[in-house]
Amino acid sequence: MRLDKFLKVSRIIKRRTIANEACDQGRVSLNGKVARASADVKQGDILEIQFGNNVFKAEILNVLEVVKKDDASTLYRTIE
């Protein structure tokens, strides 16, 4: 699955266009490398996103195309 779509489906970022912009600005990294919106996301990957001065770090536990709102947080595990 594409990174921008995963961010939207998991509801880490609410809109896919905003996820795309964050990737274009270099604020999203996947496994320690700056990632493009088209990067492929797999189970076990480590995701880091910069929101201003805060850094959100998570491990991807599952990759699903469609998820209910209540189950979206089961796709990742927050680190730190």
Secondary structure, 3 states (H helix, E strand, C coil): CEHHHHHHHCCCCCCHHHHHHHHHCCCEEECCEECCCCCECCCCCEEEEEECCEEEEEEECCCCCCCCHHHHHHHEEECC
